[in-house]
Amino acid sequence: PAEALRVGGQVAVLAAGRVLQQGRTVDVMLRPATLEVARLFGDPVLNPLPAQTQRNALQIDAGPRIALLAPLATPSPAVTVGIRSGDLRLQGLGGDVHIDARVDAVDACGSDGLVFATSRCGPLVARGPWGSRNPASKRLEVGQTVRLYIDPGALFVFAQDGRLLLAPERARRRPE
């Protein structure tokens, strides 16, 4: 996906010989039609977590409750929340929610890298500047419990059948 985004133009996401979604590369990345497209065409990786809709909120199973501006139109309260690994951070900002997780592995590649962790919500992969660009990461060790922060405006929400219900409004997210 990173190469496709750099080149731009049009893209088609295929699985088992079927076209799942096609369109402008940036549109497919920012608004994947389904959870399957988001998993296949995602860089950074998408972390899918089970959740429930509750009036004007999302309750991530065994995790945080996130207020919504309006109820989601879905036939079932069971949904999947998608968090891109690049949207999980070690340092929070005002309005963030958090998930506590145990570090399983750290893959540092230069100034960027991946943290693989296990939370009560499920497995998580966080991607970011873990080296000298992020002083909080210098203390990451396997087995350590960390608090991973998420901007609620960065969440994807998918219906039980996999179709996209809510995508982040990139223009409205706060700057990083």
VOMARVO-191742 format. One line per 2 residues: for each residue y, z, x of N, C-alpha, C. Coordinates in steps of 0.001 Angstrom, whole numbers. Layout:
Y/Z/X/Y/Z/X/Y/Z/X | ...
REM end
This chain:
-1218/0/796/0/0/0/1280/0/837 | 1283/689/1976/2501/744/2796/2885/-656/3263
1896/-1448/3679/2184/-2813/4129/2689/-3658/2974 | 2077/-3510/1801/2509/-4272/625/3939/-3920/250
4310/-2654/385/5673/-2247/69/6674/-2827/1059 | 6289/-2904/2330/7183/-3472/3331/7398/-4965/3088
6342/-5667/2706/6427/-7103/2462/7125/-7384/1138 | 6880/-6520/133/7511/-6708/-1172/6788/-7756/-1984
7491/-8370/-2907/6904/-9413/-3729/5998/-8870/-4807 | 4915/-9590/-5063/3979/-9264/-6129/2677/-8734/-5558
1977/-7933/-6350/702/-7382/-5939/-207/-7297/-7166 | -1503/-7375/-6922/-2496/-7147/-7974/-3460/-6090/-7454
-3745/-5092/-8282/-4702/-4047/-7926/-6008/-4394/-8622 | -7084/-4543/-7818/-8389/-4957/-8327/-9415/-3864/-8110
-10355/-3766/-9030/-11506/-2870/-8871/-12682/-3515/-9576 | -13795/-3649/-8869/-15014/-4242/-9418/-14733/-5599/-10061
-13875/-6383/-9415/-13582/-7725/-9908/-12619/-7789/-11077 | -12089/-6644/-11501/-11131/-6613/-12621/-9725/-6385/-12086
-8753/-7062/-12705/-7348/-6809/-12388/-6926/-5605/-13211 | -6582/-4526/-12523/-6163/-3306/-13211/-4681/-3322/-13530
-3893/-3893/-12613/-2443/-3984/-12818/-1901/-4993/-11841 | -911/-5744/-12276/-230/-6665/-11386/1248/-6636/-11702
2047/-6959/-10706/3493/-6956/-10893/4186/-6776/-9564 | 5472/-6458/-9634/6235/-6204/-8417/5614/-5006/-7704
5487/-5119/-6396/4838/-4077/-5598/5455/-2709/-5849 | 6764/-2619/-5813/7432/-1335/-6001/7172/-776/-7403
7092/-1638/-8414/6823/-1169/-9778/5424/-593/-9911 | 4442/-1240/-9287/3061/-749/-9340/2973/604/-8627
3683/746/-7517/3669/2003/-6774/4324/3133/-7570 | 5471/2857/-8162/6228/3900/-8861/5741/4165/-10279
5117/3167/-10907/4638/3327/-12275/3227/2747/-12421 | 2241/3376/-11772/869/2873/-11920/433/2981/-13382
-160/1939/-13906/-527/1917/-15321/-1583/2963/-15671 | -2442/3271/-14700/-3535/4209/-14964/-3767/5111/-13749
-4529/6156/-13965/-4918/7051/-12882/-5711/6290/-11820 | -6557/5362/-12240/-7341/4574/-11288/-6436/3746/-10375
-5397/3128/-10945/-4453/2365/-10133/-3730/3301/-9166 | -3314/4463/-9640/-2603/5419/-8787/-3476/5873/-7623
-4771/6044/-7869/-5685/6447/-6789/-5908/5319/-5790 | -6036/4085/-6295/-6311/2940/-5424/-5073/2469/-4673
-3932/2515/-5325/-2692/1986/-4745/-1732/3141/-4532 | -2070/3975/-3593/-1223/5123/-3318/-1173/5438/-1850
-3/5454/-1318/203/5882/54/1542/6592/60 | 1540/7865/28/465/8784/333/-520/8960/-816
-1628/9623/-486/-2740/9877/-1405/-2263/10651/-2634 | -2883/10375/-3778/-2586/11104/-5008/-3569/12258/-5162
-3045/13448/-5451/-3869/14625/-5745/-3957/14764/-7264 | -5124/14480/-7871/-5252/14641/-9322/-5695/16071/-9662
-4987/16707/-10585/-5320/18066/-11002/-5424/18130/-12512 | -6462/18784/-13047/-6571/18918/-14498/-5474/19829/-15032
-4967/19483/-16220/-3884/20260/-16832/-3983/20152/-18349 | -3166/20948/-19017/-3082/20954/-20476/-1614/20846/-20875
-1343/20071/-21927/14/20065/-22471/123/21214/-23455 | 1238/21906/-23424/1501/23036/-24315/2948/22941/-24775
3143/22406/-25962/4493/22169/-26489/5331/21418/-25468 | 6396/22022/-24961/7261/21353/-23992/6937/21775/-22566
5644/21881/-22255/5249/22301/-20909/3904/21703/-20531 | 3660/21702/-19228/2358/21358/-18667/1817/22608/-17997
568/22911/-18247/-81/24026/-17565/-1174/23440/-16694 | -935/23436/-15371/-1975/22982/-14454/-3072/24032/-14472
-4320/23610/-14670/-5443/24550/-14739/-5450/25431/-13488 | -5439/26749/-13691/-5425/27751/-12615/-4207/27592/-11706
-3129/27002/-12237/-1934/26780/-11431/-665/27024/-12205 | 433/26459/-11733/1734/26733/-12339/1931/26060/-13692
2832/26646/-14457/3291/26078/-15727/4611/25367/-15426 | 4761/24153/-15952/5920/23324/-15645/6594/22917/-16951
7859/23261/-17082/8620/22928/-18290/8899/21428/-18333 | 8856/20883/-19548/9187/19480/-19790/10428/19413/-20673
11177/18336/-20567/12358/18181/-21411/11986/17872/-22859 | 10821/17274/-23058/10357/16928/-24403/8835/16908/-24385
8210/17082/-25554/6739/17032/-25587/6232/15642/-25212 | 5033/15608/-24627/4386/14338/-24312/3589/13867/-25525
3678/12582/-25816/2907/12006/-26913/1511/11676/-26398 | 559/12543/-26695/-822/12339/-26257/-1767/12848/-27332
-2866/12124/-27593/-3791/12542/-28641/-4563/13814/-28291 | -4649/14142/-27010/-5394/15311/-26574/-4509/16134/-25644
-4602/17452/-25713/-3804/18263/-24786/-4309/18177/-23337 | -5542/17720/-23129/-6089/17607/-21774/-5476/16388/-21084
-4871/16609/-19914/-4246/15546/-19131/-4594/15758/-17663 | -4214/14795/-16850/-4332/14926/-15401/-2943/14805/-14806
-2580/15778/-13984/-1314/15733/-13258/-1605/15133/-11893 | -806/14169/-11489/-949/13545/-10181/213/13933/-9282
-120/14417/-8094/901/14797/-7112/632/13993/-5846 | 1573/13160/-5443/1404/12419/-4197/1452/13408/-3033
620/13167/-2047/513/14110/-926/1847/14284/-205 | 2679/13286/-194/3992/13398/434/4958/14263/-342
4602/14611/-1588/5466/15461/-2413/5084/16932/-2339 | 4063/17284/-1572/3707/18687/-1316/4385/19096/-13
5142/20192/-60/5902/20617/1114/5622/22082/1440 | 5867/22459/2689/5689/23845/3124/6914/24704/2835
8040/24078/2617/9258/24820/2321/9774/24380/963 | 10099/25359/115/10542/25061/-1230/12040/24924/-1345
12430/24291/-2436/13835/24159/-2808/13991/24758/-4203 | 15203/25042/-4608/15438/25600/-5935/14811/24745/-7023
14097/25369/-7940/13464/24658/-9039/12046/24203/-8758 | 11587/24334/-7516/10221/23944/-7184/9210/24894/-7820
8007/24388/-8044/6860/25224/-8384/5964/25228/-7157 | 5005/26134/-7121/4155/26193/-5932/2697/26409/-6306
1855/26037/-5356/415/26257/-5438/-9/26877/-4116 | -696/28001/-4186/-1230/28620/-2976/-2578/27975/-2658
-2800/27704/-1376/-4025/27018/-963/-4468/27515/407 | -5764/27356/665/-6348/27707/1964/-6485/26430/2785
-5986/26459/4012/-6039/25296/4896/-7484/25091/5354 | -8019/23892/5097/-9372/23531/5530/-9348/22743/6834
-8311/21909/7007/-8196/21097/8220/-6761/20620/8358 | -6351/20401/9597/-5026/19846/9890/-5253/18638/10779
-4731/17497/10362/-4841/16261/11127/-3430/15852/11519 | -3001/16272/12684/-1646/15980/13150/-1660/14691/13948
-884/13733/13502/-763/12445/14186/694/12273/14579 | 1046/12643/15782/2445/12555/16205/3286/13523/15404
4360/13012/14827/5245/13885/14061/4794/14011/12601 | 3899/13141/12165/3375/13222/10810/1908/13618/10854
1384/14011/9714/-18/14368/9670/-427/14774/8277 | -1681/15184/8158/-2249/15585/6879/-2751/17013/6971
-2590/17747/5882/-3179/19073/5740/-4141/18981/4566 | -5396/19314/4804/-6413/19347/3759/-6577/20805/3372
-6481/21084/2071/-6503/22473/1623/-7281/22588/318 | -7700/23813/14/-8392/24114/-1238/-7570/25145/-1995
-7266/24846/-3255/-6517/25773/-4102/-7368/26111/-5319 | -6926/27060/-6101/-7621/27379/-7349/-7558/26194/-8316
-6571/25325/-8139/-6408/24142/-8991/-7347/23010/-8592 | -7778/23006/-7343/-8618/21938/-6830/-8235/21604/-5406
-8911/20623/-4804/-8586/20227/-3430/-7226/19524/-3384 | -6518/19720/-2278/-5200/19114/-2100/-5095/18500/-711
-4364/17397/-637/-4007/16797/639/-2491/16719/663 | -1894/17308/1683/-442/17260/1856/-135/16417/3081
868/15555/2957/1251/14686/4061/2716/14928/4375 | 3019/15065/5643/4420/15274/5973/4658/15443/7436
5879/15791/7762/6219/16044/9162/5727/17425/9562 | 4589/17483/10237/3990/18784/10572/4289/19218/11988
4761/18345/12819/4999/18698/14219/6356/19359/14410 | 7043/18965/15451/8317/19589/15802/9381/19353/14735
9196/18333/13873/10178/18067/12820/10094/19087/11695 | 9046/19911/11649/8905/20909/10597/8431/22217/11219
9372/23115/11549/9000/24356/12239/7978/25195/11483 | 7963/25129/10148/7003/25933/9377/5570/25515/9666
5361/24277/10099/4000/23787/10320/3394/24264/11628 | 4200/24787/12530/3674/25213/13821/2669/26346/13673
2696/27022/12548/1810/28156/12345/559/27800/11528 | 336/26538/11220/-803/26159/10388/-2113/26312/11149
-3025/27083/10552/-4344/27269/11145/-5400/27181/10055 | -6572/26688/10407/-7685/26612/9463/-7994/28021/8953
-8171/28129/7643/-8454/29414/7011/-7217/30136/6514 | -6069/29715/6969/-4802/30336/6581/-4450/29976/5143
-3827/30899/4422/-3309/30612/3088/-1862/30173/3220 | -1540/29046/2589/-180/28516/2618/314/28327/1188
1592/28313/1034/2219/28018/-251/2760/26601/-161 | 2257/25711/-1038/2702/24323/-1079/3647/24157/-2264
4823/23632/-1997/5869/23494/-3009/5926/22073/-3540 | 6274/21971/-4824/6333/20679/-5505/7590/20626/-6354
8307/19523/-6269/9421/19253/-7169/8796/18821/-8497 | 9024/19549/-9598/8433/19148/-10887/8790/17719/-11295
9912/17220/-10798/10314/15852/-11108/9513/14798/-10369 | 8606/15221/-9484/7802/14283/-8700/6405/14081/-9274
6118/14681/-10423/4761/14647/-10975/4500/13396/-11811 | 3280/12887/-11713/2762/11879/-12628/1899/12617/-13641
1850/12132/-14872/956/12715/-15876/182/11566/-16519 | -1146/11737/-16566/-2032/10720/-17122/-2797/11311/-18307
-2998/10504/-19352/-3770/10917/-20527/-5242/11039/-20156 | -6010/11610/-21060/-7444/11791/-20825/-8137/10450/-20579
-7655/9381/-21213/-8248/8058/-21003/-7732/7381/-19725 | -6856/8054/-18973/-6383/7547/-17696/-5056/6825/-17721
-4519/6525/-18902/-3258/5772/-18929/-2076/6674/-18586 | -1066/6062/-17984/125/6782/-17545/939/7253/-18744
1274/8545/-18759/2146/9113/-19789/3548/9374/-19262 | 3633/9793/-17990/4914/10193/-17418/4899/9897/-15928
5960/9228/-15455/6098/8937/-14019/7396/9552/-13536 | 7445/9907/-12260/8695/10441/-11717/9815/9425/-11847
10978/9901/-12187/12164/9051/-12205/12775/9159/-10821 | 12431/8246/-9941/12829/8335/-8537/14348/8426/-8370
15094/7773/-9213/16550/7810/-9081/17110/9189/-9443 | 16369/9966/-10223/16862/11260/-10692/16324/12426/-9887
15341/12185/-9015/14808/13282/-8201/15847/13754/-7225 | 15802/15005/-6902/16786/15530/-5958/16476/15002/-4560
17487/14889/-3742/17265/14388/-2379/16439/15377/-1565 | 15697/14837/-591/14853/15696/258/15588/16111/1499
REM end
